[in-house]
Amino acid sequence: MAIRRTTLAAEAGDLAVLEHEARRRGVSLAQVLREVVAREADELRGRRRPRIGIGRSDLGIAQLSAEDEDAPARGVLRSD
């Protein structure tokens, strides 16, 4: 993946914390910032993934909805 340079504006105190972490680890501030950006991007990507639920019942969803057609709207599924 290609690295792109950009300018960053941030609070001085926040940058000081990251600079201290970089010195402690013996890496550049740029490395710490790359890690922070990558972590945030991964989190954002994860939130956008479709969420699919899978259920199981002895009755099919068509039969359940025919017995009580308003059940899905109420969030009620009967499982006998």
Helices and strands as residue ranges (DSSP letters): H 12-25, H 29-48, H 61-67, H 71-74
